[in-house]
Amino acid sequence: MQPGSAPVRTLRPATAPVTRTEALRLQLSDAIVSGQLEPGTPLDEQELATRFGVSRTPVREAIRQLSASGLVSVRPHRGAVVALPTPRQLNDMFEAMAELEALCAGLAARNMTVPERRALEALHEALRLLVHEGDPASYHEKNEAFHAAIYAGSHNGYLAELTLMTRTRVAPFRRAQFRATGRLGGSYREHDLIVQAILRGDQPGAQEAMRAHIGIVRDAFRSYAETR
């Protein structure tokens, strides 16, 4: 880390156990994004606790996290309901995400240390193996680590925090697009352009490759959503 840089908060390591809250959040976000839970559907804490065999505490926390992603609207004294962002809102979020991640990638090309570059290459190789296994869930987990490594490699703690915050808002939609046919391979090829630009220290190239990647992610989610 360069002098004066703030510590960068990373995403949960892929090897860490999934908590009840996180498992419930993932199940609910999948149900909402896929259309199983439609906009306006009430989310009753006790009913969900009974359905998933947990206490109301992880249900309450999962709903709180989902509200940060715009998937759930929590109404004072009236409970929570499913509330998907409008297409315009979702496009705005992806547009901001693309610019923030492009900045991170560009700075990573300039600032990443040799060990950080090697770690990024290792994550990239792990993703290649997961493409061949055809495992969207595991690919998503490793993909989060891949992007987090680039945020950290920017050596700009404030930018990394902003990017992580925005990523949280769009995470359910990014996760859903991995179910589209051929999407894992496409994602890996897009990553390869980003990695190669970072490794050769090409700041403009890394920015452009990342910006294009997030644009494709947005379009892939749109295509996936239209088939649901």
RODREN-340934 format. One record per residue (C-alpha): residue number from 1; residue in one letter; z, x, y. Coordinates in nm, 2 decimals. Each point is the difference from the previous one (the first is absolute). Example, Ala and Ser with C-alpha at 12.3 -4.5 7.8 and 13.67 -1.06 7.14 Angstrom:
@pos=1 code=A w=0.78 u=1.23 v=-0.45
@pos=2 code=S w=-0.07 u=0.14 v=0.34
END
This chain:
@pos=1 code=M w=0.00 u=0.00 v=0.00
@pos=2 code=Q w=-0.09 u=0.14 v=0.34
@pos=3 code=P w=0.28 u=0.06 v=0.26
@pos=4 code=G w=0.09 u=-0.32 v=0.19
@pos=5 code=S w=-0.15 u=-0.23 v=-0.26
@pos=6 code=A w=0.20 u=-0.30 v=-0.10
@pos=7 code=P w=0.08 u=-0.05 v=-0.38
@pos=8 code=V w=-0.26 u=-0.23 v=-0.15
@pos=9 code=R w=0.13 u=-0.29 v=-0.22
@pos=10 code=T w=-0.21 u=-0.02 v=-0.31
@pos=11 code=L w=-0.08 u=-0.30 v=-0.22
@pos=12 code=R w=0.19 u=-0.05 v=-0.33
@pos=13 code=P w=-0.09 u=0.27 v=-0.25
@pos=14 code=A w=-0.22 u=-0.13 v=-0.28
@pos=15 code=T w=0.26 u=0.11 v=-0.26
@pos=16 code=A w=0.29 u=-0.20 v=0.16
@pos=17 code=P w=0.10 u=-0.32 v=-0.19
@pos=18 code=V w=-0.12 u=-0.32 v=0.15
@pos=19 code=T w=0.30 u=-0.21 v=0.13
@pos=20 code=R w=0.03 u=-0.37 v=-0.06
@pos=21 code=T w=-0.07 u=-0.07 v=0.36
@pos=22 code=E w=-0.32 u=0.21 v=-0.01
@pos=23 code=A w=-0.12 u=-0.15 v=-0.32
@pos=24 code=L w=0.06 u=-0.35 v=0.14
@pos=25 code=R w=-0.18 u=0.09 v=0.32
@pos=26 code=L w=-0.30 u=0.13 v=-0.18
@pos=27 code=Q w=-0.02 u=-0.31 v=-0.22
@pos=28 code=L w=0.03 u=-0.24 v=0.30
@pos=29 code=S w=-0.25 u=0.20 v=0.21
@pos=30 code=D w=-0.25 u=-0.01 v=-0.29
@pos=31 code=A w=0.05 u=-0.38 v=-0.03
@pos=32 code=I w=-0.06 u=-0.05 v=0.37
@pos=33 code=V w=-0.30 u=0.23 v=0.04
@pos=34 code=S w=-0.17 u=-0.14 v=-0.31
@pos=35 code=G w=0.05 u=-0.36 v=0.12
@pos=36 code=Q w=0.25 u=-0.11 v=-0.27
@pos=37 code=L w=0.25 u=-0.07 v=0.28
@pos=38 code=E w=-0.19 u=-0.17 v=0.28
@pos=39 code=P w=0.08 u=0.02 v=0.37
@pos=40 code=G w=0.28 u=-0.24 v=0.09
@pos=41 code=T w=0.16 u=0.01 v=-0.34
@pos=42 code=P w=0.38 u=0.01 v=0.04
@pos=43 code=L w=0.19 u=0.29 v=-0.16
@pos=44 code=D w=0.33 u=-0.13 v=-0.12
@pos=45 code=E w=0.24 u=0.29 v=-0.07
@pos=46 code=Q w=0.19 u=-0.17 v=-0.28
@pos=47 code=E w=-0.32 u=-0.12 v=-0.17
@pos=48 code=L w=-0.14 u=0.35 v=0.01
@pos=49 code=A w=0.32 u=0.16 v=-0.12
@pos=50 code=T w=0.00 u=-0.24 v=-0.30
@pos=51 code=R w=-0.37 u=0.06 v=-0.07
@pos=52 code=F w=0.03 u=0.38 v=0.00
@pos=53 code=G w=0.34 u=0.02 v=-0.15
@pos=54 code=V w=0.17 u=0.18 v=0.29
@pos=55 code=S w=0.27 u=-0.07 v=0.26
@pos=56 code=R w=-0.09 u=-0.14 v=0.34
@pos=57 code=T w=0.06 u=0.34 v=0.16
@pos=58 code=P w=-0.32 u=0.18 v=-0.12
@pos=59 code=V w=-0.19 u=-0.33 v=0.07
@pos=60 code=R w=0.12 u=0.00 v=0.36
@pos=61 code=E w=-0.08 u=0.37 v=0.05
@pos=62 code=A w=-0.35 u=-0.05 v=-0.15
@pos=63 code=I w=-0.07 u=-0.29 v=0.23
@pos=64 code=R w=0.12 u=0.22 v=0.30
@pos=65 code=Q w=-0.24 u=0.27 v=-0.10
@pos=66 code=L w=-0.29 u=-0.24 v=-0.05
@pos=67 code=S w=0.06 u=-0.14 v=0.35
@pos=68 code=A w=-0.07 u=0.35 v=0.13
@pos=69 code=S w=-0.34 u=-0.01 v=-0.17
@pos=70 code=G w=-0.09 u=-0.33 v=0.16
@pos=71 code=L w=-0.01 u=-0.17 v=-0.34
@pos=72 code=V w=0.31 u=-0.21 v=0.06
@pos=73 code=S w=0.13 u=-0.18 v=0.31
@pos=74 code=V w=0.37 u=-0.03 v=0.02
@pos=75 code=R w=0.11 u=-0.30 v=0.21
@pos=76 code=P w=0.35 u=-0.02 v=0.14
@pos=77 code=H w=0.21 u=-0.26 v=-0.19
@pos=78 code=R w=-0.32 u=-0.12 v=-0.18
@pos=79 code=G w=-0.06 u=0.27 v=-0.26
@pos=80 code=A w=-0.31 u=0.21 v=-0.08
@pos=81 code=V w=-0.36 u=-0.11 v=-0.07
@pos=82 code=V w=-0.31 u=0.18 v=-0.10
@pos=83 code=A w=-0.20 u=0.10 v=0.31
@pos=84 code=L w=-0.31 u=0.21 v=-0.04
@pos=85 code=P w=-0.13 u=0.18 v=0.31
@pos=86 code=T w=-0.32 u=-0.15 v=0.14
@pos=87 code=P w=-0.32 u=0.20 v=-0.06
@pos=88 code=R w=0.01 u=0.12 v=0.36
@pos=89 code=Q w=0.36 u=0.12 v=-0.04
@pos=90 code=L w=-0.08 u=0.18 v=-0.33
@pos=91 code=N w=-0.30 u=0.17 v=0.16
@pos=92 code=D w=0.21 u=0.11 v=0.29
@pos=93 code=M w=0.25 u=0.15 v=-0.24
@pos=94 code=F w=-0.26 u=0.19 v=-0.20
@pos=95 code=E w=-0.17 u=0.12 v=0.32
@pos=96 code=A w=0.33 u=0.15 v=0.12
@pos=97 code=M w=0.07 u=0.14 v=-0.34
@pos=98 code=A w=-0.34 u=0.18 v=-0.01
@pos=99 code=E w=0.07 u=0.17 v=0.34
@pos=100 code=L w=0.35 u=0.10 v=-0.09
@pos=101 code=E w=-0.09 u=0.14 v=-0.34
@pos=102 code=A w=-0.30 u=0.18 v=0.15
@pos=103 code=L w=0.23 u=0.17 v=0.25
@pos=104 code=C w=0.23 u=0.11 v=-0.29
@pos=105 code=A w=-0.29 u=0.13 v=-0.20
@pos=106 code=G w=-0.14 u=0.20 v=0.29
@pos=107 code=L w=0.34 u=0.16 v=0.08
@pos=108 code=A w=0.05 u=0.07 v=-0.37
@pos=109 code=A w=-0.33 u=0.19 v=-0.01
@pos=110 code=R w=0.14 u=0.21 v=0.29
@pos=111 code=N w=0.37 u=0.03 v=-0.09
@pos=112 code=M w=0.05 u=-0.03 v=-0.38
@pos=113 code=T w=0.16 u=0.31 v=-0.16
@pos=114 code=V w=-0.15 u=0.16 v=-0.31
@pos=115 code=P w=0.26 u=-0.16 v=-0.23
@pos=116 code=E w=-0.06 u=-0.34 v=0.16
@pos=117 code=R w=-0.37 u=0.04 v=-0.06
@pos=118 code=R w=0.06 u=0.09 v=-0.36
@pos=119 code=A w=0.22 u=-0.30 v=-0.05
@pos=120 code=L w=-0.27 u=-0.22 v=0.15
@pos=121 code=E w=-0.25 u=0.14 v=-0.24
@pos=122 code=A w=0.24 u=-0.07 v=-0.29
@pos=123 code=L w=0.04 u=-0.37 v=0.11
@pos=124 code=H w=-0.37 u=-0.03 v=0.03
@pos=125 code=E w=-0.05 u=0.13 v=-0.36
@pos=126 code=A w=0.27 u=-0.24 v=-0.13
@pos=127 code=L w=-0.20 u=-0.29 v=0.16
@pos=128 code=R w=-0.31 u=0.12 v=-0.17
@pos=129 code=L w=0.17 u=-0.03 v=-0.34
@pos=130 code=L w=0.12 u=-0.35 v=0.09
@pos=131 code=V w=-0.35 u=-0.11 v=0.08
@pos=132 code=H w=-0.10 u=0.09 v=-0.35
@pos=133 code=E w=0.30 u=-0.19 v=-0.14
@pos=134 code=G w=-0.09 u=-0.31 v=0.20
@pos=135 code=D w=0.36 u=-0.06 v=0.11
@pos=136 code=P w=0.00 u=-0.18 v=0.34
@pos=137 code=A w=0.38 u=-0.02 v=0.02
@pos=138 code=S w=0.06 u=0.37 v=-0.07
@pos=139 code=Y w=-0.29 u=0.09 v=0.23
@pos=140 code=H w=0.16 u=-0.20 v=0.28
@pos=141 code=E w=0.33 u=0.19 v=-0.04
@pos=142 code=K w=-0.17 u=0.34 v=0.00
@pos=143 code=N w=-0.23 u=-0.11 v=0.29
@pos=144 code=E w=0.31 u=-0.06 v=0.21
@pos=145 code=A w=0.12 u=0.35 v=-0.07
@pos=146 code=F w=-0.34 u=0.14 v=0.09
@pos=147 code=H w=-0.01 u=-0.17 v=0.34
@pos=148 code=A w=0.37 u=0.09 v=0.06
@pos=149 code=A w=-0.08 u=0.36 v=-0.06
@pos=150 code=I w=-0.27 u=-0.01 v=0.27
@pos=151 code=Y w=0.24 u=-0.17 v=0.25
@pos=152 code=A w=0.26 u=0.27 v=-0.07
@pos=153 code=G w=-0.27 u=0.27 v=0.03
@pos=154 code=S w=-0.08 u=-0.11 v=0.35
@pos=155 code=H w=0.33 u=0.16 v=0.10
@pos=156 code=N w=0.04 u=-0.27 v=0.26
@pos=157 code=G w=0.31 u=-0.20 v=-0.10
@pos=158 code=Y w=-0.05 u=-0.28 v=0.26
@pos=159 code=L w=-0.36 u=-0.06 v=-0.10
@pos=160 code=A w=0.10 u=0.00 v=-0.37
@pos=161 code=E w=0.27 u=-0.27 v=0.07
@pos=162 code=L w=-0.25 u=-0.22 v=0.19
@pos=163 code=T w=-0.25 u=0.04 v=-0.28
@pos=164 code=L w=0.25 u=-0.09 v=-0.27
@pos=165 code=M w=0.12 u=-0.30 v=0.19
@pos=166 code=T w=-0.36 u=-0.13 v=0.03
@pos=167 code=R w=-0.07 u=0.08 v=-0.36
@pos=168 code=T w=0.29 u=-0.22 v=-0.10
@pos=169 code=R w=-0.16 u=-0.29 v=0.18
@pos=170 code=V w=-0.33 u=0.03 v=-0.19
@pos=171 code=A w=0.14 u=0.14 v=-0.34
@pos=172 code=P w=-0.05 u=-0.33 v=-0.20
@pos=173 code=F w=-0.36 u=-0.02 v=0.11
@pos=174 code=R w=-0.07 u=0.36 v=-0.08
@pos=175 code=R w=0.16 u=-0.04 v=-0.34
@pos=176 code=A w=-0.21 u=-0.31 v=-0.08
@pos=177 code=Q w=-0.33 u=0.17 v=0.06
@pos=178 code=F w=0.05 u=0.23 v=-0.30
@pos=179 code=R w=-0.07 u=-0.29 v=-0.23
@pos=180 code=A w=-0.36 u=-0.02 v=0.11
@pos=181 code=T w=-0.25 u=0.13 v=-0.25
@pos=182 code=G w=-0.08 u=0.37 v=0.06
@pos=183 code=R w=0.25 u=0.03 v=0.28
@pos=184 code=L w=0.21 u=0.28 v=-0.15
@pos=185 code=G w=-0.30 u=0.23 v=-0.04
@pos=186 code=G w=-0.11 u=-0.08 v=0.35
@pos=187 code=S w=0.34 u=0.07 v=0.15
@pos=188 code=Y w=0.01 u=0.34 v=-0.18
@pos=189 code=R w=-0.34 u=0.10 v=0.14
@pos=190 code=E w=0.11 u=-0.10 v=0.35
@pos=191 code=H w=0.32 u=0.21 v=-0.05
@pos=192 code=D w=-0.21 u=0.29 v=-0.11
@pos=193 code=L w=-0.18 u=0.01 v=0.34
@pos=194 code=I w=0.33 u=-0.01 v=0.18
@pos=195 code=V w=0.16 u=0.27 v=-0.22
@pos=196 code=Q w=-0.30 u=0.24 v=0.03
@pos=197 code=A w=0.00 u=-0.04 v=0.38
@pos=198 code=I w=0.37 u=0.07 v=0.02
@pos=199 code=L w=-0.03 u=0.31 v=-0.23
@pos=200 code=R w=-0.27 u=0.15 v=0.22
@pos=201 code=G w=0.20 u=-0.07 v=0.31
@pos=202 code=D w=-0.26 u=-0.24 v=0.14
@pos=203 code=Q w=0.20 u=-0.22 v=0.23
@pos=204 code=P w=-0.29 u=-0.23 v=0.12
@pos=205 code=G w=-0.14 u=-0.03 v=-0.35
@pos=206 code=A w=0.35 u=-0.10 v=-0.14
@pos=207 code=Q w=0.04 u=-0.26 v=0.27
@pos=208 code=E w=-0.34 u=-0.15 v=-0.06
@pos=209 code=A w=0.04 u=0.00 v=-0.38
@pos=210 code=M w=0.34 u=-0.17 v=0.02
@pos=211 code=R w=-0.12 u=-0.26 v=0.26
@pos=212 code=A w=-0.29 u=-0.09 v=-0.23
@pos=213 code=H w=0.23 u=-0.02 v=-0.30
@pos=214 code=I w=0.23 u=-0.25 v=0.16
@pos=215 code=G w=-0.30 u=-0.21 v=0.12
@pos=216 code=I w=-0.13 u=-0.01 v=-0.36
@pos=217 code=V w=0.36 u=-0.10 v=-0.12
@pos=218 code=R w=-0.01 u=-0.29 v=0.25
@pos=219 code=D w=-0.35 u=-0.11 v=-0.12
@pos=220 code=A w=0.11 u=0.03 v=-0.37
@pos=221 code=F w=0.30 u=-0.22 v=0.06
@pos=222 code=R w=-0.22 u=-0.26 v=0.17
@pos=223 code=S w=-0.24 u=0.00 v=-0.29
@pos=224 code=Y w=0.29 u=-0.03 v=-0.25
@pos=225 code=A w=0.16 u=-0.29 v=0.20
@pos=226 code=E w=-0.33 u=-0.19 v=0.01
@pos=227 code=T w=-0.02 u=0.00 v=-0.38
@pos=228 code=R w=0.35 u=-0.14 v=-0.05
END
